[in-house]
Amino acid sequence: MFIVAGIAEIGGGYLVWLWLREGKPFYWGIGGGLALAIYGVIATFQSFPSFGRVYAAYGGVFIVLSVLWGWGVDKKTPDFYDWIGAGICIIGVSVMLFAPRQ
């Protein structure tokens, strides 16, 4: 669900970006707004019980997906530090979601 939510959020934000910053037609912005609304719904389908923990962990996944989006869609090749930062985020997400708790 994190990946689906991330694609909806990043894709929606990207469409709004293209509309406002790159002069695409207004319906690109409307499509982006709809994708962002869908993201808000998708994110509620996570199986983890804590809102704050889920959204914090999702933030790490979002960072990795953003790096991949920039590379694949926006054609901006990530550098060494982008990959190191993304890896640190995934480690943090793993600790948050899978640490033994009572």
N, CA, C and O atoms as a Tinker XYZ file with bonds, in Angstrom:
   408  protein
     1  N      0.817000   -1.201000    0.000000    73     2
     2  CA     0.000000    0.000000    0.000000    64     1     3
     3  C      0.864000    1.270000    0.000000    63     2     4     5
     4  O      0.474000    2.290000   -0.570000    81     3
     5  N      2.041000    1.202000    0.643000    73     3     6
     6  CA     2.922000    2.365000    0.651000    64     5     7
     7  C      3.289000    2.773000   -0.777000    63     6     8     9
     8  O      3.296000    3.961000   -1.100000    81     7
     9  N      3.588000    1.807000   -1.619000    73     7    10
    10  CA     4.015000    2.119000   -2.991000    64     9    11
    11  C      2.867000    2.711000   -3.796000    63    10    12    13
    12  O      3.056000    3.690000   -4.518000    81    11
    13  N      1.678000    2.128000   -3.678000    73    11    14
    14  CA     0.515000    2.657000   -4.395000    64    13    15
    15  C      0.206000    4.080000   -3.914000    63    14    16    17
    16  O     -0.061000    4.970000   -4.722000    81    15
    17  N      0.244000    4.285000   -2.600000    73    15    18
    18  CA    -0.005000    5.617000   -2.053000    64    17    19
    19  C      1.058000    6.602000   -2.553000    63    18    20    21
    20  O      0.742000    7.738000   -2.906000    81    19
    21  N      2.300000    6.165000   -2.581000    73    19    22
    22  CA     3.386000    7.029000   -3.035000    64    21    23
    23  C      3.242000    7.433000   -4.489000    63    22    24    25
    24  O      3.477000    8.588000   -4.842000    81    23
    25  N      2.858000    6.489000   -5.336000    73    23    26
    26  CA     2.672000    6.808000   -6.743000    64    25    27
    27  C      1.540000    7.820000   -6.914000    63    26    28    29
    28  O      1.651000    8.749000   -7.714000    81    27
    29  N      0.457000    7.641000   -6.165000    73    27    30
    30  CA    -0.655000    8.593000   -6.242000    64    29    31
    31  C     -0.217000    9.971000   -5.758000    63    30    32    33
    32  O     -0.547000   10.980000   -6.382000    81    31
    33  N      0.519000   10.020000   -4.657000    73    31    34
    34  CA     0.929000   11.320000   -4.117000    64    33    35
    35  C      1.959000   12.007000   -5.010000    63    34    36    37
    36  O      1.821000   13.186000   -5.334000    81    35
    37  N      2.976000   11.274000   -5.399000    73    35    38
    38  CA     4.020000   11.874000   -6.234000    64    37    39
    39  C      3.460000   12.229000   -7.609000    63    38    40    41
    40  O      3.734000   13.305000   -8.141000    81    39
    41  N      2.676000   11.320000   -8.177000    73    39    42
    42  CA     2.084000   11.598000   -9.481000    64    41    43
    43  C      1.159000   12.798000   -9.446000    63    42    44    45
    44  O      1.174000   13.624000  -10.359000    81    43
    45  N      0.352000   12.900000   -8.397000    73    43    46
    46  CA    -0.533000   14.051000   -8.255000    64    45    47
    47  C      0.238000   15.345000   -8.103000    63    46    48    49
    48  O     -0.072000   16.347000   -8.748000    81    47
    49  N      1.238000   15.319000   -7.253000    73    47    50
    50  CA     2.070000   16.508000   -7.073000    64    49    51
    51  C      2.796000   16.897000   -8.347000    63    50    52    53
    52  O      2.953000   18.080000   -8.652000    81    51
    53  N      3.234000   15.895000   -9.084000    73    51    54
    54  CA     3.943000   16.149000  -10.345000    64    53    55
    55  C      3.015000   16.793000  -11.379000    63    54    56    57
    56  O      3.420000   17.707000  -12.098000    81    55
    57  N      1.777000   16.316000  -11.449000    73    55    58
    58  CA     0.822000   16.916000  -12.387000    64    57    59
    59  C      0.527000   18.375000  -12.034000    63    58    60    61
    60  O      0.433000   19.228000  -12.917000    81    59
    61  N      0.382000   18.654000  -10.742000    73    59    62
    62  CA     0.176000   20.042000  -10.318000    64    61    63
    63  C      1.412000   20.880000  -10.649000    63    62    64    65
    64  O      1.290000   22.010000  -11.122000    81    63
    65  N      2.584000   20.333000  -10.406000    73    63    66
    66  CA     3.850000   21.011000  -10.741000    64    65    67
    67  C      3.886000   21.362000  -12.233000    63    66    68    69
    68  O      4.195000   22.492000  -12.610000    81    67
    69  N      3.562000   20.368000  -13.073000    73    67    70
    70  CA     3.600000   20.606000  -14.511000    64    69    71
    71  C      2.600000   21.685000  -14.928000    63    70    72    73
    72  O      2.886000   22.496000  -15.809000    81    71
    73  N      1.435000   21.692000  -14.297000    73    71    74
    74  CA     0.415000   22.694000  -14.608000    64    73    75
    75  C      0.886000   24.094000  -14.217000    63    74    76    77
    76  O      0.847000   25.020000  -15.027000    81    75
    77  N      1.334000   24.239000  -12.959000    73    75    78
    78  CA     1.671000   25.573000  -12.451000    64    77    79
    79  C      3.054000   26.064000  -12.876000    63    78    80    81
    80  O      3.244000   27.259000  -13.103000    81    79
    81  N      4.004000   25.162000  -12.983000    73    79    82
    82  CA     5.381000   25.584000  -13.247000    64    81    83
    83  C      5.800000   25.443000  -14.706000    63    82    84    85
    84  O      6.720000   26.121000  -15.163000    81    83
    85  N      5.121000   24.559000  -15.434000    73    83    86
    86  CA     5.564000   24.290000  -16.798000    64    85    87
    87  C      4.503000   24.594000  -17.840000    63    86    88    89
    88  O      4.663000   24.260000  -19.014000    81    87
    89  N      3.414000   25.233000  -17.408000    73    87    90
    90  CA     2.433000   25.721000  -18.345000    64    89    91
    91  C      1.528000   24.692000  -18.998000    63    90    92    93
    92  O      0.968000   24.947000  -20.064000    81    91
    93  N      1.377000   23.533000  -18.373000    73    91    94
    94  CA     0.450000   22.533000  -18.909000    64    93    95
    95  C     -0.987000   23.007000  -18.688000    63    94    96    97
    96  O     -1.228000   23.872000  -17.846000    81    95
    97  N     -1.938000   22.451000  -19.432000    73    95    98
    98  CA    -3.344000   22.871000  -19.287000    64    97    99
    99  C     -3.874000   22.655000  -17.864000    63    98   100   101
   100  O     -3.370000   21.815000  -17.118000    81    99
   101  N     -4.902000   23.433000  -17.509000    73    99   102
   102  CA    -5.443000   23.400000  -16.151000    64   101   103
   103  C     -5.942000   22.020000  -15.742000    63   102   104   105
   104  O     -5.906000   21.678000  -14.560000    81   103
   105  N     -6.406000   21.223000  -16.701000    73   103   106
   106  CA    -6.918000   19.903000  -16.347000    64   105   107
   107  C     -5.818000   18.972000  -15.848000    63   106   108   109
   108  O     -6.118000   17.965000  -15.206000    81   107
   109  N     -4.552000   19.281000  -16.127000    73   107   110
   110  CA    -3.456000   18.527000  -15.516000    64   109   111
   111  C     -3.456000   18.773000  -14.005000    63   110   112   113
   112  O     -3.241000   17.850000  -13.219000    81   111
   113  N     -3.695000   20.004000  -13.615000    73   111   114
   114  CA    -3.772000   20.341000  -12.201000    64   113   115
   115  C     -4.968000   19.688000  -11.531000    63   114   116   117
   116  O     -4.868000   19.224000  -10.395000    81   115
   117  N     -6.096000   19.650000  -12.225000    73   115   118
   118  CA    -7.278000   18.985000  -11.674000    64   117   119
   119  C     -6.999000   17.490000  -11.506000    63   118   120   121
   120  O     -7.347000   16.898000  -10.484000    81   119
   121  N     -6.377000   16.893000  -12.504000    73   119   122
   122  CA    -6.001000   15.472000  -12.392000    64   121   123
   123  C     -5.046000   15.241000  -11.232000    63   122   124   125
   124  O     -5.157000   14.247000  -10.514000    81   123
   125  N     -4.107000   16.165000  -11.052000    73   123   126
   126  CA    -3.189000   16.069000   -9.929000    64   125   127
   127  C     -3.904000   16.161000   -8.597000    63   126   128   129
   128  O     -3.605000   15.413000   -7.667000    81   127
   129  N     -4.861000   17.091000   -8.510000    73   127   130
   130  CA    -5.646000   17.229000   -7.284000    64   129   131
   131  C     -6.447000   15.970000   -6.980000    63   130   132   133
   132  O     -6.547000   15.557000   -5.824000    81   131
   133  N     -7.013000   15.365000   -8.007000    73   131   134
   134  CA    -7.752000   14.109000   -7.811000    64   133   135
   135  C     -6.832000   12.985000   -7.347000    63   134   136   137
   136  O     -7.181000   12.209000   -6.458000    81   135
   137  N     -5.649000   12.908000   -7.961000    73   135   138
   138  CA    -4.684000   11.878000   -7.548000    64   137   139
   139  C     -4.272000   12.080000   -6.095000    63   138   140   141
   140  O     -4.116000   11.107000   -5.358000    81   139
   141  N     -4.094000   13.326000   -5.677000    73   139   142
   142  CA    -3.735000   13.601000   -4.288000    64   141   143
   143  C     -4.867000   13.222000   -3.333000    63   142   144   145
   144  O     -4.611000   12.726000   -2.235000    81   143
   145  N     -6.104000   13.448000   -3.739000    73   143   146
   146  CA    -7.241000   13.030000   -2.914000    64   145   147
   147  C     -7.289000   11.508000   -2.810000    63   146   148   149
   148  O     -7.544000   10.961000   -1.737000    81   147
   149  N     -7.044000   10.838000   -3.913000    73   147   150
   150  CA    -7.019000    9.367000   -3.906000    64   149   151
   151  C     -5.906000    8.864000   -2.992000    63   150   152   153
   152  O     -6.085000    7.890000   -2.261000    81   151
   153  N     -4.757000    9.533000   -3.039000    73   151   154
   154  CA    -3.662000    9.167000   -2.129000    64   153   155
   155  C     -4.135000    9.199000   -0.674000    63   154   156   157
   156  O     -3.827000    8.294000    0.101000    81   155
   157  N     -4.873000   10.230000   -0.309000    73   155   158
   158  CA    -5.357000   10.348000    1.063000    64   157   159
   159  C     -6.227000    9.180000    1.477000    63   158   160   161
   160  O     -6.218000    8.776000    2.639000    81   159
   161  N     -6.975000    8.637000    0.539000    73   159   162
   162  CA    -7.819000    7.471000    0.827000    64   161   163
   163  C     -6.968000    6.202000    0.874000    63   162   164   165
   164  O     -7.116000    5.391000    1.788000    81   163
   165  N     -6.086000    6.027000   -0.096000    73   163   166
   166  CA    -5.247000    4.823000   -0.146000    64   165   167
   167  C     -4.445000    4.670000    1.142000    63   166   168   169
   168  O     -4.301000    3.565000    1.664000    81   167
   169  N     -3.936000    5.763000    1.639000    73   167   170
   170  CA    -3.089000    5.709000    2.837000    64   169   171
   171  C     -3.833000    5.160000    4.052000    63   170   172   173
   172  O     -3.200000    4.650000    4.977000    81   171
   173  N     -5.142000    5.252000    4.069000    73   171   174
   174  CA    -5.907000    4.741000    5.214000    64   173   175
   175  C     -6.038000    3.215000    5.198000    63   174   176   177
   176  O     -6.473000    2.628000    6.189000    81   175
   177  N     -5.675000    2.578000    4.107000    73   175   178
   178  CA    -5.796000    1.124000    4.001000    64   177   179
   179  C     -4.587000    0.369000    4.559000    63   178   180   181
   180  O     -4.511000   -0.853000    4.423000    81   179
   181  N     -3.650000    1.071000    5.177000    73   179   182
   182  CA    -2.496000    0.399000    5.781000    64   181   183
   183  C     -2.964000   -0.518000    6.900000    63   182   184   185
   184  O     -3.947000   -0.229000    7.583000    81   183
   185  N     -2.261000   -1.615000    7.080000    73   183   186
   186  CA    -2.672000   -2.577000    8.104000    64   185   187
   187  C     -2.117000   -2.250000    9.496000    63   186   188   189
   188  O     -2.510000   -2.882000   10.477000    81   187
   189  N     -1.220000   -1.283000    9.593000    73   187   190
   190  CA    -0.648000   -0.927000   10.884000    64   189   191
   191  C     -1.640000   -0.055000   11.651000    63   190   192   193
   192  O     -2.290000    0.799000   11.049000    81   191
   193  N     -1.773000   -0.249000   12.965000    73   191   194
   194  CA    -2.847000    0.413000   13.714000    64   193   195
   195  C     -2.606000    1.879000   14.085000    63   194   196   197
   196  O     -3.560000    2.578000   14.428000    81   195
   197  N     -1.389000    2.357000   14.028000    73   195   198
   198  CA    -1.093000    3.697000   14.518000    64   197   199
   199  C     -0.929000    4.689000   13.367000    63   198   200   201
   200  O     -0.039000    4.533000   12.531000    81   199
   201  N     -1.778000    5.696000   13.327000    73   199   202
   202  CA    -1.727000    6.710000   12.265000    64   201   203
   203  C     -0.352000    7.372000   12.187000    63   202   204   205
   204  O      0.250000    7.435000   11.115000    81   203
   205  N      0.135000    7.857000   13.308000    73   203   206
   206  CA     1.408000    8.569000   13.315000    64   205   207
   207  C      2.558000    7.711000   12.848000    63   206   208   209
   208  O      3.397000    8.164000   12.070000    81   207
   209  N      2.609000    6.482000   13.312000    73   207   210
   210  CA     3.690000    5.586000   12.925000    64   209   211
   211  C      3.602000    5.239000   11.436000    63   210   212   213
   212  O      4.617000    5.210000   10.740000    81   211
   213  N      2.406000    4.981000   10.962000    73   211   214
   214  CA     2.234000    4.657000    9.540000    64   213   215
   215  C      2.668000    5.831000    8.665000    63   214   216   217
   216  O      3.384000    5.640000    7.682000    81   215
   217  N      2.242000    7.034000    9.013000    73   215   218
   218  CA     2.600000    8.182000    8.188000    64   217   219
   219  C      4.084000    8.520000    8.283000    63   218   220   221
   220  O      4.681000    8.960000    7.300000    81   219
   221  N      4.677000    8.324000    9.437000    73   219   222
   222  CA     6.114000    8.556000    9.564000    64   221   223
   223  C      6.891000    7.539000    8.730000    63   222   224   225
   224  O      7.838000    7.897000    8.029000    81   223
   225  N      6.490000    6.282000    8.809000    73   223   226
   226  CA     7.156000    5.247000    8.019000    64   225   227
   227  C      6.923000    5.480000    6.526000    63   226   228   229
   228  O      7.836000    5.313000    5.717000    81   227
   229  N      5.711000    5.863000    6.169000    73   227   230
   230  CA     5.417000    6.157000    4.769000    64   229   231
   231  C      6.319000    7.272000    4.252000    63   230   232   233
   232  O      6.710000    7.262000    3.084000    81   231
   233  N      6.650000    8.223000    5.103000    73   231   234
   234  CA     7.528000    9.314000    4.693000    64   233   235
   235  C      8.861000    8.810000    4.167000    63   234   236   237
   236  O      9.393000    9.350000    3.197000    81   235
   237  N      9.403000    7.779000    4.800000    73   235   238
   238  CA    10.655000    7.189000    4.316000    64   237   239
   239  C     10.483000    6.538000    2.962000    63   238   240   241
   240  O     11.332000    6.683000    2.083000    81   239
   241  N      9.381000    5.819000    2.791000    73   239   242
   242  CA     9.094000    5.184000    1.499000    64   241   243
   243  C      8.885000    6.262000    0.439000    63   242   244   245
   244  O      9.342000    6.123000   -0.695000    81   243
   245  N      8.194000    7.333000    0.815000    73   243   246
   246  CA     7.962000    8.445000   -0.103000    64   245   247
   247  C      9.281000    9.013000   -0.618000    63   246   248   249
   248  O      9.403000    9.323000   -1.803000    81   247
   249  N     10.258000    9.149000    0.255000    73   247   250
   250  CA    11.559000    9.687000   -0.154000    64   249   251
   251  C     12.205000    8.786000   -1.203000    63   250   252   253
   252  O     12.705000    9.275000   -2.216000    81   251
   253  N     12.200000    7.487000   -0.971000    73   251   254
   254  CA    12.785000    6.557000   -1.940000    64   253   255
   255  C     12.028000    6.620000   -3.269000    63   254   256   257
   256  O     12.640000    6.676000   -4.336000    81   255
   257  N     10.699000    6.610000   -3.195000    73   255   258
   258  CA     9.908000    6.687000   -4.423000    64   257   259
   259  C     10.144000    8.004000   -5.163000    63   258   260   261
   260  O     10.134000    8.031000   -6.393000    81   259
   261  N     10.355000    9.084000   -4.434000    73   259   262
   262  CA    10.619000   10.375000   -5.067000    64   261   263
   263  C     11.942000   10.353000   -5.830000    63   262   264   265
   264  O     12.039000   10.891000   -6.932000    81   263
   265  N     12.953000    9.731000   -5.238000    73   263   266
   266  CA    14.240000    9.596000   -5.927000    64   265   267
   267  C     14.057000    8.776000   -7.210000    63   266   268   269
   268  O     14.578000    9.134000   -8.266000    81   267
   269  N     13.313000    7.680000   -7.103000    73   267   270
   270  CA    13.081000    6.836000   -8.275000    64   269   271
   271  C     12.237000    7.562000   -9.324000    63   270   272   273
   272  O     12.490000    7.427000  -10.521000    81   271
   273  N     11.239000    8.329000   -8.886000    73   271   274
   274  CA    10.408000    9.107000   -9.815000    64   273   275
   275  C     11.279000   10.124000  -10.562000    63   274   276   277
   276  O     11.203000   10.244000  -11.785000    81   275
   277  N     12.092000   10.838000   -9.819000    73   275   278
   278  CA    12.974000   11.816000  -10.454000    64   277   279
   279  C     13.890000   11.179000  -11.482000    63   278   280   281
   280  O     14.166000   11.770000  -12.526000    81   279
   281  N     14.355000    9.993000  -11.193000    73   279   282
   282  CA    15.249000    9.280000  -12.098000    64   281   283
   283  C     14.489000    8.769000  -13.329000    63   282   284   285
   284  O     14.925000    8.967000  -14.463000    81   283
   285  N     13.355000    8.113000  -13.092000    73   283   286
   286  CA    12.636000    7.475000  -14.190000    64   285   287
   287  C     11.774000    8.413000  -15.010000    63   286   288   289
   288  O     11.712000    8.288000  -16.233000    81   287
   289  N     11.109000    9.349000  -14.353000    73   287   290
   290  CA    10.150000   10.214000  -15.045000    64   289   291
   291  C     10.773000   11.559000  -15.404000    63   290   292   293
   292  O     10.631000   12.035000  -16.530000    81   291
   293  N     11.456000   12.162000  -14.452000    73   291   294
   294  CA    12.009000   13.506000  -14.657000    64   293   295
   295  C     13.424000   13.465000  -15.238000    63   294   296   297
   296  O     14.005000   14.505000  -15.549000    81   295
   297  N     13.967000   12.268000  -15.378000    73   295   298
   298  CA    15.296000   12.052000  -15.987000    64   297   299
   299  C     16.420000   12.787000  -15.260000    63   298   300   301
   300  O     17.343000   13.310000  -15.884000    81   299
   301  N     16.326000   12.816000  -13.916000    73   299   302
   302  CA    17.381000   13.393000  -13.080000    64   301   303
   303  C     18.060000   12.242000  -12.342000    63   302   304   305
   304  O     17.494000   11.676000  -11.407000    81   303
   305  N     19.261000   11.904000  -12.762000    73   303   306
   306  CA    19.962000   10.758000  -12.199000    64   305   307
   307  C     20.367000   11.029000  -10.751000    63   306   308   309
   308  O     21.038000   12.022000  -10.467000    81   307
   309  N     19.957000   10.144000   -9.831000    73   307   310
   310  CA    20.360000   10.312000   -8.428000    64   309   311
   311  C     21.870000   10.106000   -8.278000    63   310   312   313
   312  O     22.472000    9.296000   -8.982000    81   311
   313  N     22.459000   10.844000   -7.361000    73   311   314
   314  CA    23.882000   10.647000   -7.110000    64   313   315
   315  C     24.083000    9.746000   -5.895000    63   314   316   317
   316  O     23.117000    9.254000   -5.311000    81   315
   317  N     25.305000    9.541000   -5.530000    73   315   318
   318  CA    25.676000    8.663000   -4.418000    64   317   319
   319  C     24.949000    9.061000   -3.131000    63   318   320   321
   320  O     24.456000    8.205000   -2.396000    81   319
   321  N     24.888000   10.345000   -2.873000    73   319   322
   322  CA    24.279000   10.824000   -1.628000    64   321   323
   323  C     22.763000   10.660000   -1.630000    63   322   324   325
   324  O     22.162000   10.453000   -0.576000    81   323
   325  N     22.149000   10.749000   -2.793000    73   323   326
   326  CA    20.714000   10.466000   -2.886000    64   325   327
   327  C     20.449000    9.019000   -2.475000    63   326   328   329
   328  O     19.522000    8.746000   -1.711000    81   327
   329  N     21.268000    8.088000   -2.984000    73   327   330
   330  CA    21.082000    6.668000   -2.656000    64   329   331
   331  C     21.377000    6.389000   -1.186000    63   330   332   333
   332  O     20.666000    5.612000   -0.549000    81   331
   333  N     22.414000    7.011000   -0.644000    73   331   334
   334  CA    22.727000    6.824000    0.778000    64   333   335
   335  C     21.561000    7.330000    1.640000    63   334   336   337
   336  O     21.127000    6.648000    2.568000    81   335
   337  N     21.067000    8.512000    1.328000    73   335   338
   338  CA    19.937000    9.068000    2.077000    64   337   339
   339  C     18.707000    8.185000    1.976000    63   338   340   341
   340  O     18.022000    7.958000    2.974000    81   339
   341  N     18.416000    7.680000    0.769000    73   339   342
   342  CA    17.258000    6.805000    0.586000    64   341   343
   343  C     17.429000    5.515000    1.384000    63   342   344   345
   344  O     16.473000    5.021000    1.981000    81   343
   345  N     18.632000    4.975000    1.396000    73   343   346
   346  CA    18.896000    3.760000    2.170000    64   345   347
   347  C     18.708000    3.985000    3.663000    63   346   348   349
   348  O     18.139000    3.139000    4.353000    81   347
   349  N     19.178000    5.109000    4.158000    73   347   350
   350  CA    18.991000    5.446000    5.570000    64   349   351
   351  C     17.498000    5.518000    5.891000    63   350   352   353
   352  O     17.062000    5.059000    6.947000    81   351
   353  N     16.723000    6.093000    4.981000    73   351   354
   354  CA    15.266000    6.190000    5.197000    64   353   355
   355  C     14.629000    4.811000    5.290000    63   354   356   357
   356  O     13.774000    4.586000    6.147000    81   355
   357  N     15.026000    3.893000    4.430000    73   355   358
   358  CA    14.450000    2.544000    4.462000    64   357   359
   359  C     14.833000    1.828000    5.751000    63   358   360   361
   360  O     14.023000    1.091000    6.314000    81   359
   361  N     16.039000    2.035000    6.216000    73   359   362
   362  CA    16.438000    1.456000    7.505000    64   361   363
   363  C     15.544000    2.020000    8.606000    63   362   364   365
   364  O     15.065000    1.271000    9.457000    81   363
   365  N     15.317000    3.330000    8.597000    73   363   366
   366  CA    14.450000    3.950000    9.594000    64   365   367
   367  C     13.030000    3.418000    9.534000    63   366   368   369
   368  O     12.421000    3.146000   10.569000    81   367
   369  N     12.501000    3.270000    8.329000    73   367   370
   370  CA    11.154000    2.717000    8.163000    64   369   371
   371  C     11.084000    1.310000    8.744000    63   370   372   373
   372  O     10.130000    0.969000    9.443000    81   371
   373  N     12.086000    0.504000    8.458000    73   371   374
   374  CA    12.111000   -0.878000    8.957000    64   373   375
   375  C     12.129000   -0.914000   10.482000    63   374   376   377
   376  O     11.437000   -1.726000   11.096000    81   375
   377  N     12.913000   -0.044000   11.082000    73   375   378
   378  CA    12.964000    0.009000   12.542000    64   377   379
   379  C     11.590000    0.395000   13.089000    63   378   380   381
   380  O     11.105000   -0.224000   14.037000    81   379
   381  N     10.971000    1.399000   12.508000    73   379   382
   382  CA     9.682000    1.875000   13.002000    64   381   383
   383  C      8.582000    0.829000   12.878000    63   382   384   385
   384  O      7.777000    0.652000   13.793000    81   383
   385  N      8.553000    0.142000   11.753000    73   383   386
   386  CA     7.448000   -0.781000   11.505000    64   385   387
   387  C      7.630000   -2.165000   12.085000    63   386   388   389
   388  O      6.655000   -2.815000   12.462000    81   387
   389  N      8.880000   -2.627000   12.162000    73   387   390
   390  CA     9.095000   -4.028000   12.503000    64   389   391
   391  C      9.826000   -4.270000   13.825000    63   390   392   393
   392  O     10.154000   -5.408000   14.158000    81   391
   393  N     10.078000   -3.200000   14.572000    73   391   394
   394  CA    10.706000   -3.369000   15.887000    64   393   395
   395  C      9.740000   -4.123000   16.817000    63   394   396   397
   396  O      8.531000   -3.896000   16.783000    81   395
   397  N     10.282000   -5.007000   17.631000    73   395   398
   398  CA     9.386000   -5.729000   18.559000    64   397   399
   399  C      8.813000   -4.760000   19.590000    63   398   400   401
   400  O      9.541000   -4.014000   20.245000    81   399
   401  N      7.506000   -4.793000   19.712000    73   399   402
   402  CA     6.812000   -3.944000   20.671000    64   401   403
   403  C      5.856000   -4.793000   21.468000    63   402   404   405
   404  O      5.523000   -5.912000   21.078000    81   403
   405  N      5.423000   -4.260000   22.573000    73   403   406
   406  CA     4.487000   -5.002000   23.414000    64   405   407
   407  C      3.060000   -4.728000   23.031000    63   406   408
   408  O      2.141000   -5.275000   23.641000    81   407
